[in-house]
Amino acid sequence: MGNTGNKLKEKQFLFLDRDGVINVHRPNDYVKNIDEFEFLPGVSEALAILSKRFNRIIIVTNQRGVSKGKLNEETLHAIHEFMLSGIKEHGGHIDAIYYCTALHEDHPCRKPNGGMALQAKQDFPEIDFSQSIMAGDSKSDIEFGKQLGMTTVLIKKESPAYASLADFAYPSLIDFALSVENE
């Protein structure tokens, strides 16, 4: 999206969605085991770049597949450990992962509601939402960031109807990372 100006340059904290940003999104399905988890192209490099740039990187992800019985929390933890290991292996770092297994859209922890971000702030008191970026591929990710006062970045190849809600848009996490790195 061209020149990002100071709106991204001065931000210190990065919140990321998981499915569709870090790993391949499985339409109408869930990542139910490690074998189904597949990093998107360029993500390892992107997270290595972003880890040098941001004070904290937090993953916030809706995972209602657990409540639907598609996988259990132990398997979800194993998937996250696998993901973190792959990120670390390439020089990246994630400070924490927050997930919400609630089925109901109005649950406080389910994006676009801010419960996961509020938990992150409780765990990392230095987080300032006005100094944060939320990067995700869905409307609920952008709404999540907006309601908390974050700068929002849509990570999606296509330009859906809700793209105009985001402050910035990039086709992939690596495109976003390279833009931030080159500021």
RAPE-V520006 format. One line per field, one symbol per residue. phi: phi as a letter, one per 40 degrees, with the letter a starting at -180 (. if undefined). psi: psi as a letter, one per 40 degrees, with the letter a starting at -180 (. if undefined). Layout:
phi: ???
psi: ???
This chain:
phi: .gccfcccdccbbbbbcccgbcbccbdfabcbaccccbccdgcccdcccccccbcabbcbacbcdcccgcabcccdccccccccccccdbgcabcabbbbccccdccdccdcccdccccccccbdccbccbbbbbabbdccccdccccgccbbcbaccbcdcdccccaabcaccccccccccc
psi: faheaedddeieihhiicheddihhghfaiheiddehhiihedddddddddddidihhhhhhgedddeediidddddddddddddddddeeihhdihhiheidhdehdehheiedddddddddgeehhdefihhhieidddddddddefihihhhhdigidededidihididdddddddde.
